Amino acid sequence: MKKYIRKCYFYAAWLFSKLVLILPYKFSVKVLAVCIGKLAYYLIADARNKAKKHLTMCFPEKSKKEIADIVKTIFVYEAKNFFEMLNFPKMSNKFFDSIAFFEDSQKDIYNRMLARKKGLLVLSAHCGNWEILAAGVAKHFPVNVIAKKIYIDELNDMLVKYRNIMNVKVILRNELSSARKMIKALRNNEIIAMLIDQDTSVQSVFVDFFGYPASTPLGLASLALKTGTPVVLSVDKRLPEDKHQFIISDEIVPPESTGDFDTDVKNFTAKLTKYLENFIRENPEQWVWFHERWKTKQK
């Protein structure tokens, strides 16, 4: 029965994705996505309430109305993210460049890091439209993203295909070969992007996030320290008129070593998380506040 239901989910998603491609881009992103996002805000009470709770925790100075307005914006932005990705198959290079801005000075940062021939680790988060960010970088550099496999195989394959269309390579973190693929990518002087802003079932360490201990994936910090691969922050910021600005930092240097590898990993993870927090604090409407970031409790 479960297999049948999953098949139905896939075919419904496949049919919907084809229908979106028939629609004009502006209508799907600026009209349909806005309607669906606003509707979702009122219908999906659990996500709405979690987002409000988390924002209130982290921004106690904001009024209930300010919090509600941010959450409404988040729902609309997430719907727009979905429709933008579904439009990948018909996006020309010219059109993509008209909505996503990857400055020459930012490309220079990537080039300087890659000149070391150790690859590049990109610290990122579920901000703006992270799929647009990956696609934009992949137009100029070889990019691998670390992703969790969706439990419905057909849907997972569909998502991977959408990323591949934009020249983004996917390494599924729950595959036995994932570690080997990551090392190979770095040896080939490629980019590996990791989103470490969520509480997931991977090796993690507790670090501060908005003043609260949060279980945070340690893989990026650990890999950087083991390989000497440089790290930069790269996130997307949605602008008015649904343009996208890429925010790229210079190299994030690990804290001075303590002599204990586990402690060094924790300290570097804390520093990386602070970079993400600083961006999210300035742009709270850009992040997925309905995620249960503080779900795992420190013992």
N, C-alpha and C positions, 0 to 999 in steps of 0.2 A: 504493500500500500504506500509506504514512504517513497519507494522508488517511482511510483506512478505520480505522486504529488510533486516530487522534485522535477519530473519531466514536464509536468504542467507549468510549474514555475518558469522553467527554462523557455518553453515555447511561448509563454505569455511575454517574457522579457524580450525574446527574439523578435516577436511580432511588433511589440511596441518600439523596439529600436529601429525597425524598418519603417514604421510609420513616421517616426521623428525625422528620418532622412528625407521624407517627402515634403515636410513642412519647411517654410522659409526659416533660416537661422534666427533672424531677429524675432520672429513670432514665437519660436520654441523657447528661446532663452529669455526674452524680455516680456513675454505675455504669458505663455503656458506655464513656464517655470515659476513665475511670480504667483500665479493663481494656485498652483499645486503647493508651493511653499507656504503660502498664507493659510491654505486649507489644512495642511499638515500641522501647523502650529496649534490650531484649535482641536484637531482630531486626535493627535498623538500626545495625550496628556502626560504619560510617563516621561517621555523625552523632554517635553516642555518644562515639567516640574523639576527634573534633574538639572537642566540648564539654569533655571532660575536659582535653584539652591546653590549650585557651584559658583555662579556669578556673585551671589550675595555673600558667600564665604570669602571670596577673593577681592570683592569691591564693596565693603560694608558702607562706604561713603555714598554709594549710588542709591537713588530713590527706587521704589518699586516700579515706577513708570519707566525710568531709565533702563532698569534691568529687563522689563518686559519688551521694550523697544529693541534692545540688543538681541534678545532671543528671537523676536519676529524676524529680524534681519538675518540671523543665522539660518533659520529655516528656509528663507528665500534663497540665500546664497548656496546652501547645500543642494537645493533643487536646480539652481542654475549650473552648479558643478556637474550634476548628473546629465543635464541636457547638452552641455558643452562637450562632454566626453562622447556622448552618442553621436555628435556631429563630426567627430574626428574623420570618418571615412570620406567626407566630402570637403574637408578643409584643404584649400590650396596653400602653398607656402606664402603667397602674397597675402591671402586673407589672414593666415595665422600671425604673420608679422604685423598686421594692422591692429591686432587685439592684444598681443603679448610683447612686452618690451624687455629685451635682453641687451643691455648697453655694451658698447665696445670695451669700456673700462672694466666691466664685469667679466667679459670674456678674457680679458688680460689676466685677471686673477686666476682663472682656471688654467690658462696657458702657463703661468708662472709656477703653479703647483705641479702641473703635469710635466714640466720641464725636468723635474727631479727624477722622473722615470720610476716612481713608486706607486703610481695610480693616485686617486683622490677619493677621500671619503666625504660625502656631503651629509651634513646634519640638517634634517628637515622635520616638518611637522604637518599636521592636517590643517593647514592655514590657506586661506584663499582657495584656489583650485590647484592642488598639488599635482594633478595629472597634467594640467597646462604647463606647470613649471618643468616637469620631467620631459615633456614633449619639446618645450622650447630649448632646453639644454641639449637634448638629443639631436637637434638640427645642426649642432656644431661640434659635439663631442660624443664619444661612445659612452652610453649611460646604461647602468644596470640598477634596477630598483629591487629592494628586498620586500617581498609581499607574503601575506598569509594566504594559503590556498582556501578558496571558498568550498564549503562542504558539498555543493552541487557541482559535479565535475563539468557538466556542460556550460554552466554559468561561469565557472572559473576559466574555462578555455575561451569563452567569449570575451571576458575581461582582459585576458592576456593578449588576445588578438587585437583588441582596440589599442592596447599599449604598443604592440608590435607594429601596427600601422604607422605610428608616429616614431618608429625606430627606437623605441624604448625596450630594452631587454629585461626580462623578469626572472628573478631567482626566487623560487618559492622556499621560504625559510624552513618549512616542515619536511622538506625532502632530504634524504640521506646524503645527496650529492651537493647540498647547498654550500657547505664549507669549502669543498673543493672548487666549486664554481667561483666563489668569492676570491679565493687566493689566485685562481687563474686570471680573473678579471684584473686584479691589481698587478699581476706580473705582465699583463698585456697593456699596462698603463691606462686602464679604463677607469671610469667613475662608478662608484657604488653609492647609491643614495639610501639612507636609512631614516625612517620616521620613528623617533624615540619618545613621542609625547603621549603614549597610551599605556595603560596598565594591561599587559598581555601575558600569556602563558609562555614566557621565555625567561632565560636567565636574567635576573634583575637585581637592582640594589636600591635601597631607600635613600633618596636625596630630597632636599627641600624644593618644593614647587608652590609658589604663592604662600609661603609660610607654613605649609603642611607637608609631612613626610609622604612621598609618593613613590611607589614601586616603579622603577624606571629601567628599561632594557639597557644592559651594560655592554652589549655586543660591539657597538661602534667604538666606545672608548677602549675596550679590550683589544680589538683588532688594530686600532691606530697605534697603541702602545707596543704591541707585538711586532708590527711590521714597519713602524716609522713612517706610515703613510700620513700626509698632511690632511687636515680637516678644515672645511669651511662651512659656514651657515648659508643655506639657500632656502628661502621661502617665497611664496607668492602672496601678493596683496591685490585683492580685487579693488579696482578703481571705479569711479562713476562711469556710466555708459558701458559697464562691463568690459573694461580694458584690464590688463594684468601687468603689474609692475613686479619684476623680480628683485628681491632684496638679497644681496650677496655680500658676505663679510670677507675680510681678509683672513689669513690663516688663524685658526684658534689653537694656540700653543698649549700643550698640557701643563698642569702645575708642576712645580719642582718635585722630583721623585722623592718618596719617603724611604725607599729601599724595600718596601713591601708592595708586591704587585697588586694584590687585592685592594689595598688602601689607595694606591695610585689610580686604579680603575674607578673606584668610588669617587675620588676627588675630581677626576676628569669628567665623569658623568655628571657630577654636580655642576661643574663649570659649563658644560654643554647645555644642560637644562636651564641654567640661568640665562643663556643667550635666547633660548626659546621663550622663556618667561618675559624677558624684556620686550620682545616683539609683541607677544600676546597682550601684555599689560597696556601697551600703547595702541593696540588694535584689537580690542576684545571681540568685536563683531566678526573677526576673520577666523576664529577658532571654533572647534566642535565642542561646545560646553556641555552637551548632553552625554558625552562619554563619561563613564564612571572612573575618573582619573585617580581617585583616592579609595578605590574599592578594596584593595588589599591593605590590611592593617599590619603595622609593624608590631612584632611580638616583643 
